[in-house]
Amino acid sequence: MKIKKNRWLACFIALSMLPSHLTLKILASRNALQNPERGNSLVGSNPQSSNFENKFANGELLLKTLETSTKDKVFNDLDSVLRNHFQAIPQIYLNEALVSSRKRKLAANINDLLINYGANKDLMRAETCNTGLRKFTKENPNFFRRSSNKWCQRDRVLSKFLLDELGNPEKKVPPVIHVTGSNGKGSVCALIQSMLQESGYVVHKYTNPYIIRNNENYVVSGKEIGDNYYYELICEVKEAYERVKNKPEYLKAVEEADKKDIAEGKNATSQKYNDVLYWSFSIPIAMLAFSRNLADFTIVEVVVGGLNDFTNVFSEKETISTLLTHIKYGIGSNDNCMPKPNALGVLEFNTTATAYHKAMLGKKGVPMIVANQEPDGLSEIRRVAKNIIKTKTIEYGRDWFINRSTPQNGEDENLVFSGLGYNLKLKKSKSFLDSFQMENIGIATACLLNLKNSNKINLSGEALQNGIDKAEIIARPQRILNGFYKDLFGPDTEIITGIIKFNAQGITPFEDMISKDPDCYNYFIYTSGSDKLTRKATHFVPFIKKCTDAGNSELIIYNHNQKIFDIIKHNLDLNSVKYNAQNYLSSALEYTKSRMDARKNKRNRVFILCDSMVNFDARIWFLNT
């Protein structure tokens, strides 16, 4: 394997010394032999522009050199390519090279080299590298458990003892808005944050999982936590852990927690649970930061559910609202950690059990704002709220509503929120797609209007609208309103980025958007980093086939993971779906631009999609910086 890699490296370095037109011919000839009918075609993508072809080939040469060069040679190899082909490499390739360099943790002089040749230096600020957490893990190797999704009761016990040892900072945070559910939790938190900020409030926010960098999970006084501060806090929590870990009362609590796990079929004493779970540290880190910095409100998203959640550390004194987004078994993470005994005492895993655990996050006398629910889930939420928590529910379909308005006299379709004493017409979000976010906008609005009715906040319709328009969250489907993509494709092109999700029938809300607007030509730039290969490919193929067969859509795929890339191509070929394959996101974007220029459609829409939240391709987000 090493010989093969070095052989390719030698070939690319040799190519970099050739004139641009010879480099192009060699790369194109090799590609034609490998994939004569389709694929990452370097020649013929746009027959009207040989200049485009040169830029395309040399941009790929730059990225391939960065990939294949060893760390001790990469600077000289890149410098050689840039000196010989700089005029024929678009900035987008330089930007992607800079992101890749940061991902490979290459030397600073390589980043400086790329910036000197024109890469966007702002990417250095945008693409932080979790240096606070990395510094800690480097100093404390093998401290945290490798499988972060393997949690048990003892992990929550540790988190509680750490908070006690640190002086219970969770009791000193600003008023808490606590969010649980299966879908939309992160988007709801982002909407509430944006709405509150537009009303002049300062906000703390804890969310998970992170998409690109761990710092995302901690918003302190309206800003993502800094690396140095993050490092200081995690070290402080570790010191507390060293004091706690051998206390008799802690060891006794762990023993009791293990008995509960064993009763539910989980062997918490096995080897895979030996090391500390990061989540046991994450809540104490957040609470320390939130208790020591000024803010008006604290927004907290659950980690794994409700009753046994790591964030279930607040009382009714700290909590002002509990939100339950749509709940359905099998959608939310860790549903298999939320069983409920039936009448015979047998543990069941279903929507009712999931709703029970998540409703148990509620607090006595604290309003529970409830989104649209499955009938069995709603019945359980009502039972828990009335009989156990002793609080009231404020429900979608009974106490509040959100719908699309019927356009009249040529006006745009809007959203209408009604209930809680209000009847508000809200313009559709400029960024968030209402097909995904309408119910999330509804529950966020219901939460804040209820707080307004309780005289806990001042809120205007203008602040709500501005909050909806300005809210954004990494990887969720949203329109790009400005940045590099707009400059590349033009102001009249609708550009949508994020992840593509399918329901159980393999249907995505994008279908509704496309069916309502058949005159718009769609370009799907798609990749995957998902380990669930078969399911993802099976769901994506019928959707894209429907779009391409309709004659108003084109599919461009690019390589984010070679194994998965090959599976995607195999599935597309099996189903006779036409596509164009590229090696890099930059190449896919440049190819799409060339197709738009050649077609000269009046209206175009570009989807830049990844189908994995956990393995989201960070380049999609960063290249628009």
VEXDREN-2710 file (C-alpha; in Angstrom, 1 decimal):
% VEXDREN-2710
k/r/px/py/pz
1/MET/0.0/0.0/0.0
2/LYS/2.9/2.4/0.8
3/ILE/4.5/1.7/-2.5
4/LYS/1.3/2.4/-4.3
5/LYS/0.8/5.7/-2.4
6/ASN/4.4/6.8/-3.1
7/ARG/4.1/6.0/-6.7
8/TRP/1.0/8.2/-7.1
9/LEU/2.8/10.9/-5.2
10/ALA/5.7/10.8/-7.6
11/CYS/3.3/10.9/-10.6
12/PHE/1.5/14.0/-9.2
13/ILE/4.7/15.8/-8.4
14/ALA/6.0/15.1/-11.9
15/LEU/2.8/16.4/-13.3
16/SER/3.1/19.6/-11.3
17/MET/6.3/20.4/-13.1
18/LEU/4.7/20.2/-16.5
19/PRO/2.9/23.0/-18.3
20/SER/-0.8/23.2/-17.5
21/HIS/-2.1/21.9/-20.9
22/LEU/0.1/18.8/-20.6
23/THR/-1.0/18.1/-17.0
24/LEU/-4.6/18.4/-18.2
25/LYS/-4.2/15.9/-21.0
26/ILE/-2.5/13.3/-18.8
27/LEU/-5.1/13.5/-16.1
28/ALA/-8.0/13.5/-18.6
29/SER/-6.6/10.5/-20.4
30/ARG/-6.2/8.5/-17.2
31/ASN/-9.8/9.4/-16.2
32/ALA/-11.2/8.4/-19.6
33/LEU/-9.6/5.0/-19.3
34/GLN/-11.0/4.5/-15.8
35/ASN/-14.5/5.7/-16.4
36/PRO/-15.3/6.2/-20.1
37/GLU/-19.1/6.8/-19.7
38/ARG/-19.6/8.8/-16.5
39/GLY/-17.7/9.9/-13.4
40/ASN/-15.3/12.7/-12.7
41/SER/-14.8/13.8/-16.3
42/LEU/-12.1/16.4/-16.6
43/VAL/-12.5/17.1/-20.3
44/GLY/-15.9/17.8/-21.8
45/SER/-17.6/19.1/-18.6
46/ASN/-18.0/22.4/-20.5
47/PRO/-17.0/22.2/-24.1
48/GLN/-17.1/26.0/-24.5
49/SER/-14.4/26.7/-22.0
50/SER/-10.9/25.3/-22.1
51/ASN/-10.0/27.8/-19.3
52/PHE/-12.5/26.0/-17.1
53/GLU/-10.9/22.7/-17.9
54/ASN/-7.4/24.0/-16.9
55/LYS/-8.7/25.3/-13.6
56/PHE/-10.6/22.1/-12.9
57/ALA/-7.6/19.9/-13.5
58/ASN/-5.1/22.0/-11.6
59/GLY/-7.4/22.5/-8.7
60/GLU/-7.7/18.7/-8.3
61/LEU/-4.0/18.4/-8.6
62/LEU/-3.5/20.8/-5.7
63/LEU/-5.9/18.8/-3.5
64/LYS/-4.5/15.4/-4.5
65/THR/-1.0/16.6/-3.7
66/LEU/-2.2/17.7/-0.3
67/GLU/-3.8/14.3/0.3
68/THR/-0.9/12.1/-0.9
69/SER/2.2/14.0/0.3
70/THR/3.8/12.9/3.5
71/LYS/3.9/15.5/6.3
72/ASP/7.6/16.2/5.9
73/LYS/7.3/16.8/2.1
74/VAL/3.9/18.4/1.8
75/PHE/5.1/22.0/2.0
76/ASN/7.6/21.7/-0.9
77/ASP/5.1/19.6/-2.9
78/LEU/2.3/22.2/-2.5
79/ASP/4.7/25.1/-3.2
80/SER/5.8/23.4/-6.4
81/VAL/2.2/23.0/-7.6
82/LEU/1.2/26.5/-6.7
83/ARG/4.2/28.1/-8.3
84/ASN/3.6/26.3/-11.6
85/HIS/-0.2/26.4/-11.7
86/PHE/-1.3/29.3/-9.5
87/GLN/-3.0/31.2/-12.2
88/ALA/-5.2/28.2/-13.1
89/ILE/-6.4/27.3/-9.6
90/PRO/-9.7/28.9/-8.4
91/GLN/-9.9/30.1/-4.9
92/ILE/-12.4/27.5/-4.0
93/TYR/-9.7/24.8/-4.3
94/LEU/-7.4/26.8/-2.2
95/ASN/-10.1/27.1/0.5
96/GLU/-10.8/23.4/0.4
97/ALA/-7.0/22.8/0.7
98/LEU/-6.9/25.0/3.8
99/VAL/-9.8/23.2/5.4
100/SER/-8.1/19.8/4.6
101/SER/-4.8/21.1/6.0
102/ARG/-6.4/22.0/9.3
103/LYS/-8.1/18.6/9.4
104/ARG/-4.8/16.8/8.9
105/LYS/-3.3/19.0/11.5
106/LEU/-0.5/20.1/9.2
107/ALA/2.1/22.7/10.1
108/ALA/1.2/26.4/10.3
109/ASN/3.6/27.3/7.4
110/ILE/1.4/25.2/5.1
111/ASN/-1.7/27.2/6.1
112/ASP/0.3/30.4/5.6
113/LEU/1.4/29.2/2.2
114/LEU/-2.2/28.6/1.0
115/ILE/-3.4/31.9/2.4
116/ASN/-0.5/33.7/0.7
117/TYR/-1.7/32.2/-2.6
118/GLY/-5.3/33.4/-2.0
119/ALA/-7.1/31.0/0.4
120/ASN/-9.6/32.7/2.6
121/LYS/-7.8/33.5/5.9
122/ASP/-11.2/33.8/7.6
123/LEU/-11.4/30.0/7.5
124/MET/-8.7/29.9/10.1
125/ARG/-11.1/31.6/12.6
126/ALA/-14.2/29.6/11.4
127/GLU/-12.6/26.2/11.5
128/THR/-11.4/25.9/15.1
129/CYS/-9.9/22.6/16.0
130/ASN/-11.2/21.8/19.5
131/THR/-7.8/22.7/20.8
132/GLY/-9.1/22.9/24.4
133/LEU/-10.4/19.4/24.4
134/ARG/-7.5/18.1/22.3
135/LYS/-4.9/19.6/24.7
136/PHE/-6.7/17.9/27.7
137/THR/-6.9/14.5/26.0
138/LYS/-3.3/14.7/24.9
139/GLU/-2.3/15.3/28.5
140/ASN/-4.7/12.6/29.7
141/PRO/-4.6/9.8/27.1
142/ASN/-7.2/7.1/27.5
143/PHE/-9.1/9.1/30.1
144/PHE/-12.4/9.3/28.3
145/ARG/-14.3/6.3/27.1
146/ARG/-13.8/5.6/23.3
147/SER/-17.5/4.8/22.7
148/SER/-19.3/7.9/23.8
149/ASN/-22.7/6.4/23.0
150/LYS/-22.2/3.6/25.5
151/TRP/-23.5/5.1/28.7
152/CYS/-25.0/3.6/31.9
153/GLN/-26.5/4.8/35.2
154/ARG/-23.1/5.1/36.9
155/ASP/-22.2/7.8/34.4
156/ARG/-25.1/10.0/35.5
157/VAL/-24.2/9.3/39.1
158/LEU/-20.7/10.6/38.5
159/SER/-22.1/13.8/36.8
160/LYS/-24.3/14.4/39.9
161/PHE/-21.4/13.9/42.4
162/LEU/-19.2/16.2/40.3
163/LEU/-21.8/18.9/40.5
164/ASP/-22.1/18.5/44.2
165/GLU/-18.3/18.6/44.6
166/LEU/-18.1/21.8/42.5
167/GLY/-20.7/23.6/44.7
168/ASN/-23.8/22.9/42.7
169/PRO/-23.3/25.5/39.9
170/GLU/-26.5/24.2/38.2
171/LYS/-28.5/26.0/41.0
172/LYS/-26.8/29.3/40.1
173/VAL/-27.5/29.6/36.4
174/PRO/-30.0/32.1/34.8
175/PRO/-33.6/30.8/34.3
176/VAL/-33.6/27.5/32.3
177/ILE/-35.6/26.7/29.2
178/HIS/-35.2/22.9/28.9
179/VAL/-35.8/21.1/25.6
180/THR/-36.4/17.4/24.9
181/GLY/-38.1/15.3/22.3
182/SER/-37.1/13.2/19.3
183/ASN/-36.8/15.5/16.3
184/GLY/-36.0/19.2/16.1
185/LYS/-34.4/19.9/19.5
186/GLY/-31.4/21.6/18.2
187/SER/-33.4/23.8/15.8
188/VAL/-35.8/24.8/18.5
189/CYS/-32.9/25.8/20.8
190/ALA/-31.4/27.8/17.9
191/LEU/-34.7/29.6/17.2
192/ILE/-35.3/30.4/20.9
193/GLN/-31.8/31.8/21.2
194/SER/-32.2/33.9/18.1
195/MET/-35.6/35.2/19.2
196/LEU/-34.3/36.1/22.7
197/GLN/-31.2/37.8/21.3
198/GLU/-33.4/39.9/18.9
199/SER/-35.3/41.0/22.0
200/GLY/-32.1/42.2/23.6
201/TYR/-31.4/39.3/25.9
202/VAL/-28.1/37.6/26.5
203/VAL/-28.3/33.8/26.3
204/HIS/-26.3/30.7/27.5
205/LYS/-27.0/27.5/25.5
206/TYR/-26.0/23.9/25.9
207/THR/-26.7/21.5/22.9
208/ASN/-25.5/18.2/21.6
209/PRO/-24.2/16.5/19.6
210/TYR/-21.7/18.8/18.0
211/ILE/-21.4/18.6/14.3
212/ILE/-17.9/20.0/13.5
213/ARG/-16.2/21.1/16.7
214/ASN/-17.0/20.3/20.4
215/ASN/-17.0/24.0/21.3
216/GLU/-20.4/24.3/19.5
217/ASN/-22.1/22.6/22.5
218/TYR/-21.3/25.5/24.9
219/VAL/-22.6/29.0/24.0
220/VAL/-21.6/31.3/26.9
221/SER/-23.1/34.8/27.0
222/GLY/-24.1/34.4/23.3
223/LYS/-20.7/33.2/22.1
224/GLU/-19.2/29.8/21.5
225/ILE/-16.8/28.9/24.3
226/GLY/-13.1/29.7/23.7
227/ASP/-10.5/27.0/23.7
228/ASN/-8.5/28.3/26.6
229/TYR/-11.5/28.7/28.9
230/TYR/-12.8/25.3/27.8
231/TYR/-9.5/23.8/28.8
232/GLU/-9.5/25.5/32.2
233/LEU/-13.0/24.2/33.0
234/ILE/-12.3/20.6/31.9
235/CYS/-9.2/20.6/34.1
236/GLU/-11.2/21.9/37.0
237/VAL/-13.8/19.2/36.6
238/LYS/-11.0/16.6/36.5
239/GLU/-9.7/17.8/39.8
240/ALA/-13.1/17.4/41.2
241/TYR/-13.2/13.9/39.8
242/GLU/-10.0/13.0/41.5
243/ARG/-11.5/14.0/44.8
244/VAL/-14.8/12.2/44.2
245/LYS/-13.8/8.9/42.7
246/ASN/-12.8/7.1/45.9
247/LYS/-15.4/8.5/48.3
248/PRO/-17.4/5.7/50.0
249/GLU/-20.7/7.4/49.3
250/TYR/-19.9/7.7/45.6
251/LEU/-18.8/4.0/45.3
252/LYS/-22.0/3.0/47.1
253/ALA/-24.1/5.0/44.6
254/VAL/-22.2/3.4/41.7
255/GLU/-23.0/0.0/43.1
256/GLU/-26.7/0.7/43.3
257/ALA/-26.7/2.2/39.8
258/ASP/-25.0/-0.9/38.4
259/LYS/-27.8/-3.1/39.9
260/LYS/-30.4/-1.0/38.0
261/ASP/-28.5/-1.4/34.8
262/ILE/-28.1/-5.2/35.3
263/ALA/-31.9/-5.5/35.9
264/GLU/-32.4/-3.8/32.5
265/GLY/-30.0/-6.2/30.8
266/LYS/-26.9/-3.9/30.6
267/ASN/-23.7/-5.1/32.1
268/ALA/-22.2/-1.8/33.4
269/THR/-19.3/-3.6/35.0
270/SER/-17.9/-4.8/31.6
271/GLN/-14.7/-3.5/30.1
272/LYS/-16.3/-1.1/27.7
273/TYR/-17.6/1.0/30.6
274/ASN/-14.3/1.3/32.5
275/ASP/-13.2/4.8/31.4
276/VAL/-14.9/8.0/32.2
277/LEU/-17.8/9.0/29.8
278/TYR/-17.3/12.5/28.4
279/TRP/-20.9/13.4/29.0
280/SER/-20.3/13.0/32.7
281/PHE/-17.9/16.0/32.4
282/SER/-19.9/18.0/29.9
283/ILE/-22.8/19.0/32.1
284/PRO/-20.5/20.2/35.0
285/ILE/-18.4/22.1/32.4
286/ALA/-21.5/23.9/31.1
287/MET/-22.9/24.6/34.5
288/LEU/-19.6/26.1/35.7
289/ALA/-19.4/28.4/32.6
290/PHE/-23.1/29.4/32.8
291/SER/-23.0/30.1/36.6
292/ARG/-19.9/32.3/36.3
293/ASN/-20.9/34.5/33.3
294/LEU/-23.7/37.0/32.9
295/ALA/-26.8/36.1/30.9
296/ASP/-30.6/36.5/31.1
297/PHE/-31.6/33.0/30.1
298/THR/-30.2/29.5/29.8
299/ILE/-31.3/27.1/27.0
300/VAL/-30.5/23.4/27.6
301/GLU/-31.0/20.5/25.2
302/VAL/-31.1/17.0/26.7
303/VAL/-28.4/14.5/26.0
304/VAL/-30.3/11.2/26.0
305/GLY/-33.9/11.8/26.9
306/GLY/-35.5/13.0/30.1
307/LEU/-35.9/11.1/33.4
308/ASN/-32.3/9.7/33.4
309/ASP/-30.8/12.5/31.3
310/PHE/-27.5/14.0/32.3
311/THR/-29.1/17.5/32.1
312/ASN/-31.9/16.5/34.5
313/VAL/-30.3/18.4/37.3
314/PHE/-32.6/21.4/37.7
315/SER/-35.5/22.0/40.0
316/GLU/-38.6/24.0/39.5
317/LYS/-36.7/26.9/41.1
318/GLU/-34.3/27.1/38.1
319/THR/-36.6/26.0/35.3
320/ILE/-39.1/28.4/33.7
321/SER/-40.3/26.2/30.7
322/THR/-40.0/22.6/29.6
323/LEU/-40.4/21.9/25.8
324/LEU/-41.4/18.5/24.3
325/THR/-40.8/18.4/20.5
326/HIS/-42.3/15.6/18.5
327/ILE/-41.7/12.2/20.2
328/LYS/-41.7/8.9/18.4
329/TYR/-39.8/5.7/19.4
330/GLY/-37.0/4.9/17.0
331/ILE/-36.3/8.6/16.0
332/GLY/-34.7/10.1/19.0
333/SER/-31.2/8.9/20.0
334/ASN/-30.8/6.3/22.7
335/ASP/-34.5/5.3/22.7
336/ASN/-33.3/1.8/23.8
337/CYS/-32.2/3.4/27.1
338/MET/-35.8/4.4/27.9
339/PRO/-37.9/1.3/28.8
340/LYS/-41.1/1.3/30.7
341/PRO/-42.6/-1.6/32.6
342/ASN/-46.0/-2.8/31.4
343/ALA/-48.8/-4.1/33.6
344/LEU/-47.0/-7.4/33.9
345/GLY/-43.7/-5.7/34.9
346/VAL/-42.1/-6.5/31.5
347/LEU/-39.9/-3.8/30.1
348/GLU/-41.3/-2.3/26.8
349/PHE/-39.7/0.0/24.3
350/ASN/-42.2/2.0/22.3
351/THR/-43.5/5.5/21.8
352/THR/-45.4/5.4/25.1
353/ALA/-42.2/4.5/27.0
354/THR/-40.2/7.1/25.2
355/ALA/-42.9/9.8/26.0
356/TYR/-42.9/8.7/29.6
357/HIS/-39.1/9.3/30.1
358/LYS/-39.1/12.6/28.2
359/ALA/-42.2/14.0/30.0
360/MET/-40.5/13.1/33.3
361/LEU/-38.1/15.9/32.6
362/GLY/-40.9/18.3/33.6
363/LYS/-41.0/20.2/36.9
364/LYS/-43.8/20.8/39.3
365/GLY/-45.7/24.0/38.3
366/VAL/-43.5/24.7/35.3
367/PRO/-45.5/24.8/32.1
368/MET/-44.8/22.0/29.7
369/ILE/-45.0/23.2/26.0
370/VAL/-45.9/20.2/23.8
371/ALA/-45.5/20.0/20.0
372/ASN/-47.6/17.8/17.7
373/GLN/-47.5/14.2/19.0
374/GLU/-48.5/10.7/18.2
375/PRO/-51.8/9.8/20.0
376/ASP/-50.3/7.3/22.4
377/GLY/-47.4/9.6/23.2
378/LEU/-49.7/12.6/23.9
379/SER/-51.8/10.5/26.2
380/GLU/-48.8/9.5/28.2
381/ILE/-47.5/13.1/28.4
382/ARG/-50.8/14.2/29.7
383/ARG/-50.9/11.4/32.3
384/VAL/-47.3/12.2/33.5
385/ALA/-47.9/15.9/33.7
386/LYS/-51.2/15.7/35.6
387/ASN/-50.6/12.7/37.9
388/ILE/-46.8/12.7/38.5
389/ILE/-45.2/16.1/37.7
390/LYS/-48.3/18.1/38.8
391/THR/-48.1/20.7/36.0
392/LYS/-50.1/21.9/33.1
393/THR/-49.5/21.2/29.4
394/ILE/-49.7/23.8/26.7
395/GLU/-50.4/21.7/23.6
396/TYR/-50.3/22.1/19.8
397/GLY/-53.8/21.6/18.4
398/ARG/-55.5/22.6/21.6
399/ASP/-53.8/25.7/23.1
400/TRP/-51.8/26.8/20.1
401/PHE/-51.6/26.3/16.4
402/ILE/-49.2/27.0/13.5
403/ASN/-50.3/26.8/9.9
404/ARG/-49.5/28.1/6.4
405/SER/-51.6/31.0/5.3
406/THR/-53.5/31.0/2.0
407/PRO/-51.8/33.5/-0.3
408/GLN/-54.1/36.3/-1.4
409/ASN/-53.7/39.1/-3.9
410/GLY/-50.3/37.9/-5.0
411/GLU/-48.8/38.0/-1.5
412/ASP/-46.3/35.4/-0.4
413/GLU/-47.4/32.3/1.6
414/ASN/-46.8/33.0/5.3
415/LEU/-47.1/31.2/8.6
416/VAL/-49.9/32.0/11.1
417/PHE/-49.4/31.3/14.8
418/SER/-52.6/31.4/16.8
419/GLY/-53.4/30.7/20.5
420/LEU/-52.3/31.9/23.9
421/GLY/-54.2/35.1/23.2
422/TYR/-52.3/35.9/19.9
423/ASN/-53.0/35.7/16.2
424/LEU/-49.6/36.4/14.5
425/LYS/-48.8/36.4/10.8
426/LEU/-45.1/35.5/10.5
427/LYS/-43.3/35.6/7.2
428/LYS/-41.6/32.4/6.3
429/SER/-38.0/32.2/7.4
430/LYS/-35.5/33.5/4.9
431/SER/-33.0/30.8/5.9
432/PHE/-34.8/27.9/7.6
433/LEU/-37.0/25.8/5.3
434/ASP/-40.6/25.9/6.6
435/SER/-41.2/22.3/5.4
436/PHE/-38.7/21.2/8.0
437/GLN/-39.1/23.9/10.6
438/MET/-42.7/25.1/10.7
439/GLU/-43.5/23.1/13.8
440/ASN/-40.2/24.0/15.4
441/ILE/-41.0/27.7/14.8
442/GLY/-44.4/27.0/16.4
443/ILE/-43.2/25.5/19.6
444/ALA/-40.4/28.1/20.0
445/THR/-43.0/30.9/19.5
446/ALA/-45.4/29.2/22.0
447/CYS/-42.7/28.9/24.6
448/LEU/-41.8/32.6/24.4
449/LEU/-45.3/33.9/24.2
450/ASN/-46.2/31.9/27.3
451/LEU/-43.3/33.5/29.1
452/LYS/-44.4/36.9/27.9
453/ASN/-47.9/36.2/29.3
454/SER/-46.2/35.3/32.6
455/ASN/-44.3/38.6/32.6
456/LYS/-41.0/36.8/32.4
457/ILE/-39.9/38.5/29.1
458/ASN/-40.6/41.4/26.9
459/LEU/-41.3/40.3/23.3
460/SER/-42.5/41.9/20.1
461/GLY/-43.7/40.4/16.8
462/GLU/-40.7/42.1/15.2
463/ALA/-38.3/40.3/17.5
464/LEU/-40.0/37.0/16.7
465/GLN/-39.7/37.6/13.0
466/ASN/-36.1/38.7/13.1
467/GLY/-35.2/35.7/15.3
468/ILE/-36.8/33.4/12.8
469/ASP/-35.0/35.0/9.9
470/LYS/-31.6/35.1/11.6
471/ALA/-31.6/31.7/13.2
472/GLU/-29.1/29.2/11.8
473/ILE/-27.7/25.8/12.9
474/ILE/-24.9/23.8/11.4
475/ALA/-25.9/21.0/9.0
476/ARG/-29.7/21.5/9.3
477/PRO/-31.4/22.3/5.9
478/GLN/-31.3/26.0/5.3
479/ARG/-31.0/28.5/2.5
480/ILE/-27.7/30.3/1.9
481/LEU/-28.3/34.0/1.9
482/ASN/-24.8/35.3/1.4
483/GLY/-21.2/34.1/1.3
484/PHE/-19.0/32.2/-1.2
485/TYR/-21.8/30.0/-2.7
486/LYS/-23.9/33.0/-3.5
487/ASP/-20.9/34.6/-5.2
488/LEU/-20.2/31.4/-7.2
489/PHE/-23.7/30.7/-8.4
490/GLY/-25.2/34.2/-8.6
491/PRO/-27.7/36.1/-6.5
492/ASP/-30.8/34.6/-8.3
493/THR/-29.9/31.0/-7.6
494/GLU/-31.6/29.4/-4.6
495/ILE/-28.9/27.5/-2.6
496/ILE/-29.8/25.0/0.1
497/THR/-27.2/23.2/2.3
498/GLY/-27.5/20.7/5.2
499/ILE/-28.4/17.0/5.8
500/ILE/-31.0/15.1/3.9
501/LYS/-33.3/13.1/6.1
502/PHE/-35.9/10.4/5.1
503/ASN/-38.9/9.1/7.0
504/ALA/-39.7/5.4/7.3
505/GLN/-41.1/5.4/3.7
506/GLY/-38.0/7.0/2.3
507/ILE/-39.6/10.4/1.7
508/THR/-37.8/13.7/2.3
509/PRO/-39.6/17.1/2.7
510/PHE/-37.5/18.3/-0.3
511/GLU/-40.0/16.4/-2.4
512/ASP/-42.7/18.8/-1.5
513/MET/-40.5/21.8/-2.4
514/ILE/-39.7/20.3/-5.8
515/SER/-43.2/19.2/-6.7
516/LYS/-44.6/22.6/-6.0
517/ASP/-42.0/24.3/-8.2
518/PRO/-41.4/22.1/-11.3
519/ASP/-40.1/25.0/-13.4
520/CYS/-37.0/25.4/-11.4
521/TYR/-34.0/23.3/-12.4
522/ASN/-32.4/21.4/-9.5
523/TYR/-28.7/20.4/-9.0
524/PHE/-28.1/17.9/-6.2
525/ILE/-24.5/17.9/-5.0
526/TYR/-24.5/14.9/-2.7
527/THR/-22.1/13.0/-0.5
528/SER/-22.3/10.6/2.5
529/GLY/-20.2/9.8/5.5
530/SER/-22.8/7.5/7.0
531/ASP/-21.9/4.1/8.3
532/LYS/-25.4/2.9/7.7
533/LEU/-24.6/2.3/4.0
534/THR/-27.4/0.2/2.8
535/ARG/-30.3/2.1/4.4
536/LYS/-29.0/5.5/3.3
537/ALA/-28.4/4.4/-0.3
538/THR/-31.7/2.6/-0.5
539/HIS/-33.6/5.7/0.6
540/PHE/-31.7/8.2/-1.4
541/VAL/-31.9/6.3/-4.8
542/PRO/-35.7/6.4/-5.3
543/PHE/-35.9/10.0/-4.3
544/ILE/-33.2/11.2/-6.7
545/LYS/-34.4/8.9/-9.4
546/LYS/-37.9/10.5/-9.2
547/CYS/-36.2/13.9/-9.5
548/THR/-33.9/13.1/-12.4
549/ASP/-36.6/11.1/-14.3
550/ALA/-38.8/14.2/-14.2
551/GLY/-36.2/15.9/-16.3
552/ASN/-35.6/19.0/-14.2
553/SER/-32.9/17.7/-11.9
554/GLU/-29.3/16.6/-12.2
555/LEU/-27.2/14.6/-9.6
556/ILE/-23.5/15.3/-8.9
557/ILE/-21.9/13.1/-6.2
558/TYR/-18.5/13.6/-4.7
559/ASN/-16.1/11.6/-2.5
560/HIS/-16.2/12.1/1.2
561/ASN/-15.4/8.5/2.1
562/GLN/-14.1/6.1/-0.6
563/LYS/-15.9/3.0/0.6
564/ILE/-19.2/4.8/0.9
565/PHE/-18.6/6.6/-2.4
566/ASP/-18.3/3.3/-4.2
567/ILE/-21.5/2.0/-2.6
568/ILE/-23.4/5.1/-3.7
569/LYS/-22.2/4.7/-7.3
570/HIS/-23.1/1.0/-7.2
571/ASN/-26.6/1.7/-6.0
572/LEU/-27.1/4.4/-8.6
573/ASP/-25.9/2.2/-11.4
574/LEU/-28.1/-0.7/-10.3
575/ASN/-31.1/1.6/-10.5
576/SER/-30.1/3.3/-13.8
577/VAL/-29.8/6.7/-12.2
578/LYS/-27.7/9.2/-14.2
579/TYR/-25.1/11.1/-12.3
580/ASN/-21.7/12.8/-12.5
581/ALA/-19.0/11.8/-10.0
582/GLN/-16.3/14.1/-8.7
583/ASN/-13.4/13.6/-6.3
584/TYR/-13.8/16.8/-4.3
585/LEU/-16.5/19.2/-3.2
586/SER/-14.7/22.0/-5.1
587/SER/-14.9/20.0/-8.3
588/ALA/-18.6/19.3/-7.8
589/LEU/-19.3/23.0/-7.3
590/GLU/-17.2/24.0/-10.3
591/TYR/-18.8/21.4/-12.4
592/THR/-22.3/22.5/-11.4
593/LYS/-21.5/26.1/-12.2
594/SER/-20.3/25.0/-15.6
595/ARG/-23.6/23.1/-16.2
596/MET/-25.6/26.1/-15.2
597/ASP/-23.6/28.4/-17.5
598/ALA/-24.1/26.0/-20.4
599/ARG/-27.9/25.4/-19.8
600/LYS/-28.6/29.1/-19.1
601/ASN/-31.8/28.2/-17.2
602/LYS/-33.8/31.1/-16.0
603/ARG/-34.1/29.7/-12.5
604/ASN/-31.8/27.3/-10.7
605/ARG/-31.7/25.7/-7.3
606/VAL/-28.6/24.0/-5.9
607/PHE/-28.8/21.5/-3.0
608/ILE/-25.5/20.8/-1.3
609/LEU/-26.3/17.8/0.9
610/CYS/-24.7/15.2/3.2
611/ASP/-26.9/12.4/4.6
612/SER/-25.1/12.0/7.9
613/MET/-25.3/14.2/11.0
614/VAL/-22.5/12.5/12.8
615/ASN/-20.2/12.4/9.8
616/PHE/-21.3/15.6/8.2
617/ASP/-18.8/16.9/5.7
618/ALA/-17.5/20.1/7.4
619/ARG/-16.3/21.4/4.0
620/ILE/-20.0/22.1/3.1
621/TRP/-20.2/24.6/5.9
622/PHE/-16.7/26.1/5.8
623/LEU/-16.4/26.7/2.0
624/ASN/-19.2/29.2/2.2
625/THR/-17.3/31.4/4.7
END
